[in-house]
Amino acid sequence: MRANVDLSLVDPNDTIIVANNRQVLAIKKSISELHGPTKIPQIFSYRSWLEKYWKKNSPLRSTRLLSPLELRFIVQKITKKNSSNYSEAIIDELIKCYAICKIYSINISKIPSFSSSPSTLFIKWIREFEILKKTNKFIDATDLPSLVIDLLMKNTKGGNYFSYGFKKNTPEQNEIFKILDCKE
């Protein structure tokens, strides 16, 4: 699989951020086919770049990043403790809804205005999860964009940045790409 993007402006000291891991492989293959055996730029999926940047530049070494599996395990424990209607589908939806609320900065305290019992239970679970994270100094992937934005504001950026493969950026992605002065 090759990437259908113009890579002529990219040099080996640049960083490319793409939407997913398949695009990482496609761009690496395209660059090697275009330039032969040469040093390629750093290429990351968006999530991988966030994690790498946070780990490299985070002053809070006591904060622990939860893996997706750990996040799921904690959410399962919370829902099992508070509900007899526990199922894997509920866990999946809860994690998706939580991520959407964080990505689009939806205040969960506004959700009860929808007046349905699932929203009340959802808020209870999310609040319990947030308390557990704070108490144990945990963060998850949904916390990384705002933490990285704070770090980017304080640190200097080296090299040029490019972003490819994003259909529609989230508000956080727009802000990060603007700070990095990403070219498309």
C-alpha positions as CSV (number, residue, x, y, z in Angstrom):
1,M,0.0,0.0,0.0
2,R,1.4,3.4,-1.0
3,A,0.3,6.8,0.3
4,N,-1.3,9.1,-2.2
5,V,0.3,12.3,-0.8
6,D,2.9,14.8,-2.0
7,L,6.0,14.0,0.1
8,S,8.4,16.2,-1.9
9,L,8.6,18.8,0.9
10,V,9.5,16.3,3.6
11,D,13.1,15.8,4.6
12,P,14.7,13.3,7.0
13,N,14.7,15.7,10.0
14,D,10.9,16.3,9.8
15,T,8.1,14.6,11.7
16,I,5.0,13.2,10.0
17,I,1.8,12.6,12.0
18,V,-0.9,10.5,10.5
19,A,-4.3,9.2,11.6
20,N,-3.4,5.5,12.1
21,N,-0.7,2.9,12.0
22,R,-1.7,1.6,8.4
23,Q,-0.9,5.1,7.1
24,V,2.5,5.0,8.9
25,L,3.4,1.9,7.0
26,A,2.1,3.3,3.7
27,I,4.1,6.5,4.0
28,K,7.3,4.7,5.0
29,K,6.9,2.5,1.9
30,S,6.1,5.5,-0.3
31,I,9.2,7.3,0.9
32,S,11.5,4.3,0.4
33,E,10.1,3.7,-3.1
34,L,10.5,7.4,-4.0
35,H,14.0,8.0,-2.5
36,G,15.5,4.4,-2.2
37,P,17.5,3.4,0.9
38,T,17.7,6.7,2.7
39,K,17.0,8.1,6.1
40,I,13.3,8.6,6.5
41,P,11.6,11.2,8.7
42,Q,10.0,10.2,12.0
43,I,6.5,9.0,11.2
44,F,3.9,8.4,13.9
45,S,0.2,7.7,14.3
46,Y,-1.5,10.6,16.1
47,R,-1.9,8.5,19.3
48,S,1.7,7.2,19.2
49,W,3.0,10.8,18.7
50,L,1.0,12.0,21.7
51,E,2.3,9.3,23.9
52,K,5.9,9.7,22.8
53,Y,5.8,13.5,23.2
54,W,4.2,13.3,26.6
55,K,6.7,10.7,27.9
56,K,9.6,12.7,26.6
57,N,8.5,16.1,27.8
58,S,6.3,15.4,30.8
59,P,7.6,16.9,34.1
60,L,5.1,14.7,36.0
61,R,6.9,11.4,36.2
62,S,4.6,10.3,39.0
63,T,1.6,10.3,36.7
64,R,0.9,6.9,35.1
65,L,-0.6,6.5,31.6
66,L,-3.2,3.7,31.6
67,S,-3.1,1.3,28.7
68,P,-6.3,0.6,26.8
69,L,-6.5,-2.8,28.6
70,E,-6.1,-1.3,32.0
71,L,-8.7,1.4,31.3
72,R,-11.1,-1.3,30.2
73,F,-10.4,-3.3,33.4
74,I,-11.0,-0.3,35.6
75,V,-14.3,0.6,33.8
76,Q,-15.4,-3.0,34.1
77,K,-14.8,-3.0,37.9
78,I,-16.7,0.2,38.3
79,T,-19.7,-0.9,36.2
80,K,-19.9,-4.4,37.9
81,K,-19.9,-2.7,41.3
82,N,-22.8,-0.4,40.4
83,S,-25.0,-2.3,38.1
84,S,-26.6,-5.7,37.7
85,N,-26.9,-5.1,33.9
86,Y,-23.2,-5.5,33.2
87,S,-22.2,-6.5,29.7
88,E,-19.3,-6.1,27.4
89,A,-21.4,-3.9,25.1
90,I,-22.1,-1.5,27.9
91,I,-18.3,-1.3,28.6
92,D,-17.6,-0.6,24.9
93,E,-20.2,2.2,24.8
94,L,-19.2,3.7,28.0
95,I,-15.5,3.9,26.9
96,K,-16.6,5.4,23.5
97,C,-18.9,7.9,25.1
98,Y,-16.3,8.9,27.6
99,A,-13.7,9.4,24.8
100,I,-16.2,11.5,22.8
101,C,-17.0,13.7,25.8
102,K,-13.3,14.3,26.4
103,I,-12.3,14.8,22.7
104,Y,-15.1,17.4,22.1
105,S,-14.9,19.0,25.6
106,I,-18.5,18.0,26.5
107,N,-19.1,18.8,30.1
108,I,-20.6,15.6,31.6
109,S,-22.5,17.7,34.2
110,K,-24.7,18.9,31.3
111,I,-25.8,15.4,30.3
112,P,-28.5,15.0,33.0
113,S,-30.5,17.6,31.2
114,F,-31.3,14.8,28.7
115,S,-33.5,13.3,31.4
116,S,-32.8,9.6,30.9
117,S,-31.7,7.0,33.4
118,P,-28.7,5.8,31.3
119,S,-27.3,9.3,31.4
120,T,-27.5,9.4,35.2
121,L,-25.7,6.1,35.4
122,F,-23.2,7.1,32.8
123,I,-22.3,10.2,34.8
124,K,-22.0,8.2,38.0
125,W,-19.6,5.8,36.4
126,I,-17.5,8.5,34.8
127,R,-17.3,10.6,38.0
128,E,-16.2,7.5,39.9
129,F,-13.6,6.8,37.2
130,E,-12.3,10.4,37.3
131,I,-12.0,10.2,41.1
132,L,-10.1,6.9,40.8
133,K,-7.7,8.4,38.2
134,K,-7.1,11.5,40.3
135,T,-6.6,9.6,43.5
136,N,-4.1,7.2,41.9
137,K,-2.4,9.7,39.6
138,F,-3.5,8.0,36.5
139,I,-4.2,9.5,33.1
140,D,-5.6,7.9,29.9
141,A,-5.3,8.5,26.2
142,T,-8.1,11.1,26.4
143,D,-6.0,13.2,28.8
144,L,-3.0,13.3,26.5
145,P,-4.0,16.0,24.0
146,S,-4.6,18.7,26.7
147,L,-1.4,17.7,28.5
148,V,0.6,17.8,25.2
149,I,-0.9,21.2,24.3
150,D,0.3,22.6,27.7
151,L,3.7,21.1,27.1
152,L,3.9,22.4,23.5
153,M,3.2,25.9,24.8
154,K,6.2,25.7,27.1
155,N,8.7,23.9,24.8
156,T,10.3,24.8,21.5
157,K,9.6,22.5,18.6
158,G,12.4,21.2,16.4
159,G,12.0,20.5,12.7
160,N,9.0,20.7,10.4
161,Y,5.8,18.9,11.1
162,F,3.4,17.4,8.6
163,S,-0.1,15.9,9.1
164,Y,-1.7,13.5,6.6
165,G,-4.7,11.2,6.5
166,F,-7.1,13.0,8.8
167,K,-10.6,13.3,7.4
168,K,-11.9,15.8,10.0
169,N,-9.8,17.0,12.9
170,T,-11.0,17.2,16.4
171,P,-10.7,20.6,18.2
172,E,-7.7,19.3,20.1
173,Q,-6.0,18.1,16.9
174,N,-6.6,21.4,15.3
175,E,-5.0,23.2,18.2
176,I,-2.0,20.8,18.3
177,F,-1.5,21.0,14.6
178,K,-1.7,24.8,14.7
179,I,0.9,25.0,17.5
180,L,3.2,22.7,15.5
181,D,2.5,24.7,12.3
182,C,1.8,21.4,10.6
183,K,1.7,21.4,6.8
184,E,-0.7,19.1,5.0
